[in-house]
Amino acid sequence: MSLLGKVVAILNVLAALLFMYLGAIDWGKHQAQTYPVFRNELLFHGLPADEDDQGTHMPPTKLAKQIGTPALNEIYPTTNFSGGELGGDNVGTQEAEVQRVRAKVKQKIDSLDGDAAKRSYLREALLGLARNAGERSAVHQRVNDPKTTLADLAGDLDSWFEVTLAAARVAEGAAAGKDGYDVRRQAIAHLLYCLSPEPAWHDRVRAVVGLIAYTREAESQAAALEEMTRQLEIAMADDQATFERDYTALVQRLHYLADQVDHLSYDLISQKDLAEAHRVLVKSRERDVEEFTTRLTDGQAKLRKTLAKQAELETKLHTTWKNLTQAVNENIKLEKQIRDLELGQENGERP
């Protein structure tokens, strides 16, 4: 090779190295400029819904593969983003967060002591997930139904996770002419937003689902609460009207009963006076009875003495009558003997 050829070859190598150097610098600048855009997209749209979510990038690219450990450390920058009671490891997709929280909730329910505590936790969780007053009323009725078991309530809560994780959410959004993942993201935002009121948890939810979905869910919750407030105000107005009507009727009845009490009190006083008069009469009659009893006892004693004396006199009379009868009979007998003697003398007979 000639000297010129060697010089040209060296220059080509140097040009290639310079091109590679400039390309590396350009790629670094490009990454440095595009990363804030990517980071802002995560801030507003949250983590990718699942491993296949391509976001709004052109050309399409799976976002989950673009999120490394440094990005996750920026998404969850402090312990405030740990999530409190429902918190845990940093995840790279919203689907992974829902699966992690699903396991965390089951663990929480199993750790509670007693059926009452478990039922209370499930009640609060299901009420928080209710979207309107009708659903809240249905939850109240189901939780308070003694036929509803803890397994039934746990199944109701788990069904929220099951439906939220269903791939049909993406097809549902696509069929509506929207980004298929928007529907799924909003369903995930509703589930995570309503599971706990802890500030630390909401910091994590905001980082996971993004500001757009979080704000939409907050607005949806505010609208639902406003609607429930109006319904509650209407119910309170109806209850107040019913109370006033019942109160008026009750006051009238109380007045009527008060009059009845006054009449009965007067009657009671009259009856007490009458009872006192009767008590005096009863005492008087008791004294009369006692007096007559004493007199009767004395009369009976005198009667017994008189009867005894009468019996004695009757005995004497009987004896006297008996003796008199004997004397009369003896007299008759003697008179007969005298007549016989007299008749005998008249006939010349001697005694």
PyMOL commands that set and color helices and strands:
alter all, ss='L'
color gray80, all
select helices_A, chain A and resi 3-45+63-66+69-75+79-81+84-86+94-111+115-129+133-144+150-165+168-175+180-195+199-346
alter helices_A, ss='H'
color red, helices_A
deselect
rebuild
show_as cartoon
